[in-house]
Amino acid sequence: MRPALSAAVMLLATAPLAAQPAALEDITIAMPNFTFTSTPNFIAEELGLWAKHGLRVKIIQIAGVGATNAVIAGSADFVQAGGSTLTRAASRGQRLLAIANTAERNVVAITMRKEIAEAAGFDAKAPLEKRAQVLRGKTFGVGAINANPHAYLLAVASRGGVKPDEIRVTALEGNAMMAAFQAKQIDGMSNSPPWPLKPVVDGLSVVIASGPDGDPPNAVNFAYNVILAKPETCEKRKAICAAMGRVMKEAVAYVHTHPQDVIAILAKKFSNLEPKLIAAAFEEIRKSTPKVPVVTKEALNNADDFNVEAGMMKAADKLKSYDGLYTDEFVK
């Protein structure tokens, strides 16, 4: 019996190593705001995709470009930010690497209080250049100063010949933006869903411009929500970049194949919002979500043009090349 028992003990001592689950890699993701743009993250959490691909995730919210600065400073591994943020940083010598893009349209809408827009002669069927003229002299809440919602407002305004100093802008978080609108402290909003759509669904506002609907033309095939990391992160910890790419690939596919399930996930995350608003906001996300979250040169170029149009970058500072700023390696 003793030889047999000794052999069994030796077998038990060596076998569990192969059976042990792989340790999860800890990563931190910085987010500039908490809106429906985070839908792929919500899906990943609900379906257990993070752990499935070997990640233990901590998500932190840092307003505006501060989220990108957190990656540059090394206090976060990834940030989900606009391609325009990536190209602006690169123009200053702060090069990051885009490994995925979960939104290929500029997922921002500008909405304005209906009575104010109508008093200014707003025509929803007019060309964008005409619609944009009603922005002059109005006050808008934006998600963050110098971030994409702010840039979108300025870019659309420029289409109507409205100068930046002819618009009053204040940075507000989503719930604070709604409160400011209800108190009539702002005339409208420029932000990603659901916040700008709430007064539209309630019949209180009209849509001046919508990125998901193609306003302006360079808002389509756009690097809106790109996953950024330091290049050295994907060199030294390639496994976490590969895992992030796989998670985003599965999550964006789920948006298209299970729309009702995604709406249910969003309803859990935004339990204070009515079903009609959640459905409307999800439709904006669905229209803007690519089948595969690949970053393209054209999408970055459109983001760069957008920077110039918004006055956040001089035309002379536009990047001559996007080589080294993006890869499709992790989402193939």
LUMDOKOL-738092 format. One record per residue (C-alpha): residue in one letter; x, y, z. Coordinates in steps of 0.1 Angstrom, whole numbers, padded with zeros to 4 digits, always signed. Example, Ala and Ser with C-alpha at 12.3 -4.5 7.8 and 13.67 -1.06 7.14 Angstrom:
2
a+0123-0045+0078
s+0137-0011+0071
END
This chain:
332
m+0000+0000+0000
r+0028+0024+0009
p+0044+0025-0026
a+0010+0031-0041
l+0002+0058-0016
s+0035+0076-0022
a+0029+0075-0060
a-0005+0090-0055
v+0009+0118-0033
m+0035+0126-0059
l+0008+0127-0086
l-0013+0151-0066
a+0018+0173-0060
t+0025+0178-0097
a-0009+0177-0114
p-0027+0208-0100
l-0002+0232-0117
a-0019+0226-0151
a-0054+0227-0136
q-0049+0261-0119
p-0067+0290-0136
a-0044+0316-0149
a-0040+0347-0127
l-0059+0378-0138
e-0039+0408-0150
d-0049+0440-0131
i-0055+0470-0154
t-0069+0505-0149
i-0090+0522-0176
a-0095+0560-0174
m-0128+0573-0188
p-0136+0610-0194
n-0173+0607-0186
f-0200+0582-0179
t-0224+0580-0208
f-0237+0554-0233
t-0203+0556-0250
s-0193+0531-0223
t-0217+0505-0237
p-0189+0480-0246
n-0176+0482-0211
f-0211+0475-0197
i-0214+0445-0220
a-0180+0433-0210
e-0189+0435-0173
e-0223+0419-0177
l-0210+0390-0198
g-0179+0384-0178
l-0157+0392-0208
w-0129+0409-0188
a-0122+0378-0167
k-0128+0355-0197
h-0098+0372-0214
g-0076+0373-0182
l-0083+0409-0170
r-0093+0423-0137
v-0104+0458-0145
k-0107+0490-0125
i-0124+0519-0142
i-0118+0555-0130
q-0135+0586-0142
i-0114+0617-0149
a-0131+0646-0167
g-0121+0656-0202
v-0085+0653-0214
g-0074+0645-0179
a-0083+0609-0186
t-0057+0608-0214
n-0032+0626-0193
a-0036+0598-0167
v-0022+0573-0193
i+0006+0597-0203
a+0015+0600-0167
g+0014+0563-0161
s-0015+0563-0136
a-0038+0544-0159
d-0030+0516-0185
f-0057+0525-0210
v-0080+0554-0218
q-0111+0555-0239
a-0110+0589-0257
g-0115+0606-0290
g-0092+0602-0319
s-0089+0640-0319
t-0074+0637-0285
l-0048+0612-0298
t-0038+0634-0327
r-0036+0666-0306
a-0013+0647-0281
a+0009+0634-0309
s+0013+0669-0323
r+0028+0679-0290
g+0051+0649-0290
q+0030+0628-0266
r+0025+0597-0287
l+0000+0571-0278
l-0012+0539-0296
a-0048+0534-0306
i-0056+0496-0305
a-0094+0497-0311
n-0122+0520-0320
t-0157+0512-0306
a-0175+0541-0323
e-0170+0550-0360
r-0193+0581-0359
n-0190+0612-0338
v-0215+0601-0311
v-0225+0636-0301
a-0258+0656-0307
i-0264+0693-0302
t-0299+0699-0289
m-0316+0732-0281
r-0347+0743-0262
k-0375+0742-0288
e-0390+0777-0282
i-0356+0793-0285
a-0347+0775-0317
e-0381+0783-0332
a-0377+0820-0323
a-0344+0820-0341
g-0360+0806-0373
f-0348+0770-0370
d-0357+0747-0398
a-0349+0710-0391
k-0348+0702-0429
a-0323+0730-0437
p-0287+0723-0446
l-0264+0720-0416
e-0248+0754-0424
k-0282+0771-0420
r-0292+0751-0389
a-0259+0759-0372
q-0266+0797-0373
v-0292+0793-0345
l-0263+0786-0321
r-0251+0822-0321
g-0255+0839-0288
k-0268+0808-0269
t-0255+0790-0238
f-0246+0753-0240
g-0236+0726-0216
v-0208+0703-0228
g-0194+0672-0213
a-0159+0688-0208
i-0140+0718-0220
n-0117+0709-0250
a-0130+0674-0251
n-0150+0660-0281
p-0185+0674-0271
h-0170+0709-0269
a-0151+0704-0301
y-0182+0691-0319
l-0202+0722-0308
l-0174+0745-0322
a-0170+0726-0354
v-0207+0727-0362
a-0209+0763-0352
s-0181+0771-0377
r-0202+0755-0405
g-0227+0783-0398
g-0202+0811-0396
v-0206+0813-0358
k-0174+0822-0340
p-0163+0806-0307
d-0168+0838-0288
e-0204+0840-0300
i-0213+0809-0279
r-0213+0806-0242
v-0201+0772-0229
t-0200+0755-0195
a-0188+0721-0186
l-0213+0699-0168
e-0217+0663-0158
g-0248+0646-0172
n-0271+0649-0143
a-0259+0685-0136
m-0265+0693-0173
m-0301+0681-0170
a-0306+0702-0139
a-0292+0733-0156
f-0315+0728-0185
q-0345+0724-0163
a-0335+0756-0144
k-0331+0774-0178
q-0295+0781-0170
i-0285+0767-0204
d-0302+0768-0238
g-0290+0735-0250
m-0265+0707-0248
s-0237+0692-0268
n-0229+0657-0255
s-0230+0620-0261
p-0263+0601-0253
p-0284+0599-0233
w-0283+0635-0219
p-0290+0656-0250
l-0318+0633-0261
k-0337+0635-0228
p-0354+0669-0236
v-0359+0658-0272
v-0378+0627-0261
d-0398+0649-0237
g-0407+0673-0265
l-0388+0702-0250
s-0359+0704-0274
v-0350+0700-0311
v-0319+0684-0326
i-0297+0710-0342
a-0270+0685-0354
s-0263+0648-0349
g-0230+0630-0355
p-0247+0596-0357
d-0269+0609-0384
g-0239+0623-0404
d-0235+0659-0393
p-0211+0671-0405
p-0199+0647-0432
n-0165+0642-0416
a-0183+0629-0385
v-0187+0596-0403
n-0158+0571-0404
f-0145+0588-0373
a-0122+0578-0345
y-0146+0587-0317
n-0140+0562-0289
v-0105+0548-0293
i-0087+0526-0268
l-0054+0542-0262
a-0023+0530-0244
k+0014+0540-0243
p+0033+0522-0271
e+0056+0507-0245
t+0026+0492-0226
c+0017+0470-0256
e+0054+0461-0260
k+0061+0451-0224
r+0026+0438-0216
k+0014+0427-0249
a-0010+0402-0234
i-0032+0429-0218
c-0034+0448-0251
a-0044+0416-0269
a-0070+0408-0242
m-0084+0444-0244
g-0087+0440-0282
r-0106+0407-0279
v-0129+0420-0253
m-0138+0451-0274
k-0142+0429-0305
e-0167+0406-0287
a-0186+0435-0271
v-0192+0455-0303
a-0204+0424-0321
y-0229+0419-0292
v-0243+0453-0298
h-0254+0442-0333
t-0264+0406-0325
h-0283+0412-0292
p-0298+0447-0293
q-0326+0439-0268
d-0302+0424-0244
v-0279+0454-0246
i-0309+0477-0240
a-0316+0456-0209
i-0280+0460-0197
l-0283+0498-0202
a-0315+0499-0183
k-0297+0483-0153
k-0269+0508-0155
f-0292+0538-0160
s-0321+0527-0139
n-0332+0563-0134
l-0339+0568-0171
e-0372+0559-0187
p-0373+0531-0213
k-0381+0554-0242
l-0350+0575-0236
i-0328+0544-0232
a-0341+0530-0265
a-0334+0563-0283
a-0299+0566-0269
f-0291+0530-0277
e-0301+0536-0313
e-0275+0564-0315
i-0249+0540-0302
r-0260+0511-0325
k-0257+0534-0356
s-0222+0544-0345
t-0208+0510-0336
p-0186+0493-0361
k-0189+0456-0369
v-0152+0452-0360
p-0135+0478-0338
v-0106+0485-0361
v-0088+0519-0361
t-0082+0533-0396
k-0061+0560-0411
e-0092+0577-0426
a-0109+0578-0392
l-0079+0595-0376
n-0076+0619-0405
n-0113+0629-0400
a-0106+0634-0363
d-0076+0656-0372
d-0097+0677-0397
f-0123+0680-0369
n-0097+0694-0346
v-0088+0721-0372
e-0124+0729-0379
a-0132+0733-0342
g-0102+0757-0338
m-0085+0733-0314
m-0055+0728-0337
k-0039+0750-0363
a-0040+0736-0399
a-0002+0738-0399
d+0000+0715-0369
k-0021+0687-0385
l-0001+0655-0385
k+0017+0646-0418
s+0015+0608-0409
y-0004+0586-0385
d+0022+0558-0387
g+0029+0544-0353
l-0003+0559-0338
y-0026+0529-0345
t-0026+0492-0351
d-0052+0465-0360
e-0030+0438-0345
f-0053+0433-0315
v-0087+0432-0331
k-0080+0410-0362
END
